[in-house]
Amino acid sequence: MSDNPTGVEEAISKNDPLALSRGATEQDLNRMKLAEEVLQLANSRKKNTSRLAVLSQLMVGVVAAAGMLVNGYQSYSNKKQQQKQAQIDQDRWAKEFQRAQRADKYRAFFETSVLATDPANGDKRMVGYALLQEFVDDEDYNSKATRLLEEALVQELRSNTKTGIDDEHRNAVLAIVTALSSSGDCKALERAARSIDKIATRHAKEQDTEETSAIFHIYVRRLAGRAAMVCKTMNEFSMVRHPLTETMLRIPEVADLTGKLSFAQANEQIAKMLLDDCKDEVGVTGVTDCPAIMNHYLSLCAASAKDKTRKDEDAACAVIKAQGPGIIRQASAAAAPTISPAADSGN
């Protein structure tokens, strides 16, 4: 080694080859070169080891992140599968519940029809007619129940062999027509009102004006009265009333009239019948829907007054406007509580 290592170090630090050649022998330079190569190899080994460690840590992190993603996706997939299965189960149970409901309703209708058509027991038939009200107000069973009630009406009248109508058959007809008028749909009421043709057909055969008039009054009170409450326009109401109007035009005797009537006159007579029946009803009982019928009928007339083409309603609306408010007041007075003077003085 040179005797001046400081000069060699200084020459190396200054990057001065001339000074290095002067201060270091060839042997020194070879040893320095060999030492430098050894140091470079050692540093390279350290760098490779550090790079492998970083790479290993990076791989571990990537694997952990991938595992978390896989677990998350698996959890999400399981959750979606559970939700889908739950929805499938819910839909299946809903369909099963609806199927059971339909089966129960069909069975109930069948059992009710058996009661309503019992040929030997009038009490069972009355129960059946009352229970059929629920099916008349059911969209799925309305046509079936209406048809059944129409046939029951024919059978009840066929078994009435007396002139006029006795209490038993009158009650049965009242129950049938009340059931027919139980729907809250104006179209269904229009279909029910067409059953009046059974009465007209029987009248043509039997010529029993007393019976026909009694049943016609029931149709007016129940079906026309119900239509006045349910139908939203005078045109809808008139469609329900139309079969009754046609029957009165053909059989004016049901209103104790003779001769040919106009549509306006027939509608007026139906309105008078409804008023008379409501007056009697309000005078006897406070449990009546007549005030509501009059209120709705008055509203229909008020709306119809704006339609100048509906002249056939003028006479009917005139009698409703004249007498309807009186029925409403009469019902309100009957329903108002009264306090006797003795009870009042005791307070």
C-alpha positions in Angstrom: 0.0 0.0 0.0 1.3 3.6 -0.7 2.8 5.5 2.1 0.4 8.3 1.4 -3.1 6.9 1.7 -4.5 10.4 2.5 -3.2 11.6 -0.9 -4.8 8.7 -2.6 -8.1 9.3 -0.9 -7.9 13.0 -1.8 -7.1 12.3 -5.4 -10.1 9.9 -5.6 -12.4 12.4 -3.9 -11.2 15.1 -6.4 -11.4 12.7 -9.3 -7.9 13.5 -10.3 -6.2 10.6 -12.1 -2.8 12.3 -12.3 -2.6 12.8 -8.5 -3.9 9.2 -8.1 -1.1 7.8 -10.3 1.5 9.7 -8.3 0.2 8.6 -4.9 -0.7 4.9 -5.5 1.2 2.0 -6.9 -0.2 -0.4 -9.5 -0.7 -3.0 -6.7 -2.7 -0.5 -4.7 -4.9 0.3 -7.7 -5.5 -3.4 -8.3 -6.4 -4.0 -4.7 -8.7 -1.0 -4.8 -10.4 -2.2 -7.9 -10.9 -5.7 -6.5 -12.2 -4.2 -3.2 -14.6 -2.0 -5.2 -15.9 -4.9 -7.1 -16.4 -6.9 -3.9 -18.4 -3.9 -2.4 -20.5 -3.6 -5.5 -21.3 -7.3 -5.3 -22.3 -7.0 -1.6 -24.4 -3.9 -2.3 -26.1 -5.7 -5.3 -26.9 -8.7 -3.0 -28.4 -6.4 -0.4 -30.5 -4.7 -3.1 -31.8 -8.0 -4.5 -32.6 -9.2 -1.0 -34.5 -6.0 -0.2 -36.3 -6.2 -3.5 -37.4 -9.7 -2.9 -38.6 -8.8 0.6 -40.6 -5.9 -0.8 -41.9 -8.1 -3.6 -42.9 -10.8 -1.1 -44.7 -8.2 1.0 -46.4 -6.9 -2.1 -47.5 -10.4 -3.1 -48.9 -11.0 0.4 -50.8 -7.8 0.2 -52.2 -8.6 -3.2 -53.2 -12.0 -2.1 -54.9 -10.6 1.0 -56.7 -8.0 -1.0 -57.8 -10.6 -3.5 -59.0 -12.8 -0.7 -61.1 -9.9 0.7 -62.6 -9.2 -2.7 -63.4 -12.9 -3.2 -65.0 -13.1 0.3 -66.9 -9.9 -0.3 -68.2 -11.1 -3.7 -69.1 -14.4 -2.1 -71.0 -12.7 0.7 -72.8 -10.4 -1.9 -73.6 -13.4 -4.1 -74.9 -15.4 -1.1 -77.0 -12.4 0.0 -78.5 -11.9 -3.5 -79.2 -15.6 -3.7 -80.9 -15.6 -0.3 -83.0 -12.5 -1.3 -83.9 -14.2 -4.6 -84.9 -17.4 -2.9 -86.9 -15.4 -0.3 -88.7 -13.6 -3.1 -89.4 -16.9 -4.8 -90.8 -18.3 -1.6 -92.9 -15.2 -0.9 -94.3 -15.3 -4.4 -95.1 -19.0 -4.1 -96.8 -18.5 -0.8 -98.7 -15.5 -2.1 -100.0 -17.5 -5.1 -100.8 -20.4 -2.8 -102.7 -18.0 -0.5 -104.6 -16.5 -3.5 -105.4 -20.0 -4.7 -106.7 -21.0 -1.2 -108.8 -17.8 -1.1 -110.3 -18.5 -4.5 -111.0 -22.1 -3.4 -112.6 -20.9 -0.2 -114.7 -18.3 -2.0 -115.9 -20.8 -4.6 -116.8 -23.3 -1.9 -118.7 -20.5 0.0 -120.5 -19.6 -3.1 -121.5 -23.2 -3.8 -122.7 -23.6 -0.3 -124.7 -20.3 -0.4 -126.2 -21.3 -3.8 -127.4 -24.6 -2.2 -129.2 -22.6 0.5 -130.7 -20.1 -2.0 -132.1 -22.9 -4.1 -133.4 -25.2 -1.4 -136.9 -26.2 -2.8 -138.3 -27.3 0.6 -137.1 -24.8 3.2 -138.0 -21.1 2.8 -135.9 -20.1 5.8 -132.8 -21.5 4.2 -133.6 -19.7 1.0 -133.9 -16.4 2.8 -130.5 -17.0 4.4 -129.1 -17.8 1.0 -130.5 -14.6 -0.5 -129.0 -12.6 2.3 -125.6 -14.2 1.9 -125.6 -13.7 -1.9 -125.4 -9.9 -1.3 -121.6 -10.4 -0.6 -121.2 -12.1 -4.0 -123.2 -9.6 -5.9 -120.7 -6.9 -4.7 -117.8 -9.1 -5.8 -116.6 -8.4 -9.3 -115.6 -12.0 -9.9 -119.0 -13.4 -8.8 -121.4 -10.6 -9.7 -122.7 -12.2 -12.9 -123.1 -15.6 -11.3 -124.8 -14.3 -8.2 -127.1 -12.1 -10.3 -128.1 -15.0 -12.5 -128.8 -17.2 -9.5 -131.0 -14.5 -7.9 -132.9 -14.0 -11.1 -133.7 -17.7 -11.3 -134.7 -17.6 -7.6 -137.0 -14.7 -8.3 -138.7 -16.7 -11.0 -139.1 -19.7 -8.7 -140.5 -17.6 -5.9 -143.1 -16.0 -8.1 -144.0 -19.4 -9.7 -144.8 -20.8 -6.2 -147.1 -17.8 -5.5 -150.4 -19.1 -6.5 -152.6 -16.4 -5.0 -153.8 -13.2 -6.5 -151.4 -10.4 -5.4 -148.5 -11.5 -3.3 -148.5 -12.9 0.3 -146.1 -11.9 3.0 -143.9 -14.9 2.6 -143.3 -14.4 -1.1 -143.1 -10.6 -0.7 -140.3 -11.0 1.9 -138.5 -13.4 -0.4 -138.8 -11.0 -3.4 -137.6 -8.1 -1.2 -134.6 -10.2 -0.1 -133.8 -11.1 -3.7 -134.1 -7.5 -5.0 -132.1 -6.2 -2.1 -129.4 -8.7 -2.8 -129.4 -7.7 -6.5 -129.0 -4.0 -5.6 -126.0 -4.7 -3.3 -123.3 -3.8 -5.8 -121.5 -0.5 -5.6 -120.9 -0.6 -9.4 -123.4 1.3 -11.6 -122.9 -1.2 -14.5 -123.7 -4.1 -12.2 -126.9 -2.4 -11.1 -127.8 -1.9 -14.7 -127.5 -5.6 -15.3 -129.5 -6.3 -12.1 -132.3 -3.9 -13.2 -132.8 -5.9 -16.4 -134.1 -8.8 -14.3 -137.4 -6.8 -14.2 -138.2 -8.5 -17.5 -139.0 -11.6 -15.4 -141.8 -9.6 -13.8 -143.1 -8.3 -17.1 -143.1 -11.9 -18.5 -145.0 -13.2 -15.6 -147.5 -10.3 -15.8 -148.1 -11.1 -19.5 -148.9 -14.6 -18.5 -150.8 -14.2 -15.2 -152.2 -10.6 -15.6 -151.9 -10.1 -11.9 -151.5 -6.3 -11.7 -151.5 -6.3 -7.9 -148.5 -8.7 -7.7 -146.7 -6.9 -10.5 -147.2 -3.5 -8.9 -146.0 -4.7 -5.5 -142.8 -6.1 -7.0 -142.3 -3.0 -9.2 -142.4 -0.8 -6.1 -139.7 -3.0 -4.6 -137.5 -2.6 -7.7 -138.0 1.2 -7.6 -137.1 1.5 -3.9 -134.2 -0.9 -3.9 -132.6 -0.7 -7.3 -133.5 2.9 -8.4 -132.8 4.1 -4.9 -129.4 2.3 -4.8 -128.6 3.7 -8.3 -129.3 7.2 -7.1 -126.7 6.8 -4.5 -124.1 4.9 -6.5 -124.2 6.4 -10.0 -122.1 9.5 -10.5 -124.0 11.0 -13.4 -127.6 11.3 -14.5 -126.8 9.4 -17.6 -125.5 6.4 -15.6 -128.5 6.6 -13.3 -130.9 6.7 -16.3 -129.3 3.6 -17.7 -130.1 1.7 -14.5 -133.6 3.1 -14.4 -134.2 2.4 -18.1 -135.6 -1.2 -17.8 -138.0 0.1 -15.1 -139.1 2.9 -17.4 -139.6 0.5 -20.3 -141.7 -1.7 -18.0 -143.9 1.2 -16.9 -144.4 2.2 -20.5 -145.7 -1.3 -21.3 -147.6 -1.8 -18.0 -148.8 1.6 -16.8 -151.1 -0.2 -14.4 -148.2 -0.7 -12.0 -148.6 3.0 -11.2 -152.4 2.9 -11.3 -152.3 4.7 -14.7 -153.9 3.9 -18.1 -153.1 5.0 -21.6 -149.8 5.7 -23.3 -147.1 7.4 -21.3 -144.1 9.3 -22.5 -140.6 8.7 -21.2 -140.7 11.9 -19.1 -144.0 10.8 -17.5 -142.7 7.3 -16.8 -139.6 8.7 -15.1 -141.8 11.1 -13.1 -144.0 8.3 -11.9 -140.9 6.3 -10.8 -139.6 9.4 -8.9 -143.0 9.7 -7.2 -143.0 6.0 -6.2 -139.5 6.4 -4.7 -140.7 9.5 -2.8 -143.8 7.7 -1.5 -141.9 4.7 -0.3 -139.3 6.8 1.4 -142.0 8.9 3.1 -143.6 5.7 4.5 -140.2 4.4 5.5 -139.0 7.5 7.3 -142.3 7.7 9.1 -141.9 4.2 10.4 -138.2 3.8 11.2 -135.1 6.0 11.6 -132.9 3.3 10.1 -133.2 4.3 6.5 -130.9 5.4 3.6 -133.7 7.6 2.1 -132.1 10.9 3.2 -128.9 9.9 1.4 -130.9 8.8 -1.6 -132.6 12.2 -1.8 -129.4 14.1 -1.3 -127.7 12.2 -4.2 -130.7 12.4 -6.4 -130.8 16.2 -5.9 -127.1 16.4 -6.9 -127.8 14.4 -10.0 -130.7 16.7 -10.9 -128.5 19.8 -10.3 -125.9 18.5 -12.7 -128.5 17.4 -15.2 -130.1 20.9 -15.3 -126.9 22.1 -17.0 -127.5 19.5 -19.8 -130.2 21.1 -22.0 -130.7 17.9 -24.0 -132.0 15.8 -21.1 -135.6 17.1 -21.1 -137.0 13.7 -20.1 -135.6 14.3 -16.6 -137.2 17.6 -15.9 -140.5 16.3 -14.5 -138.9 13.7 -12.3 -136.3 16.2 -10.9 -139.1 18.7 -10.3 -140.9 16.3 -7.9 -137.6 15.3 -6.2 -136.7 19.0 -5.7 -140.2 19.7 -4.3 -140.4 16.8 -1.9 -136.9 15.4 -1.4 -135.8 18.1 1.1 -138.9 17.5 3.2 -138.0 13.8 3.6 -134.4 14.8 4.6 -135.8 17.2 7.2 -138.3 14.6 8.4 -135.5 12.0 8.9 -133.3 14.6 10.6 -136.1 15.6 13.0 -136.8 11.9 13.8 -133.2 11.2 14.5 -132.6 14.3 16.8 -132.6 13.4 20.5 -135.4 14.8 22.6 -135.2 15.8 26.3 -138.3 15.7 28.3 -139.1 18.8 30.5 -139.0 16.7 33.7 -135.5 15.4 32.9 -134.4 18.9 31.9 -135.6 20.4 35.2 -133.9 17.6 37.2 -130.5 18.9 35.8 
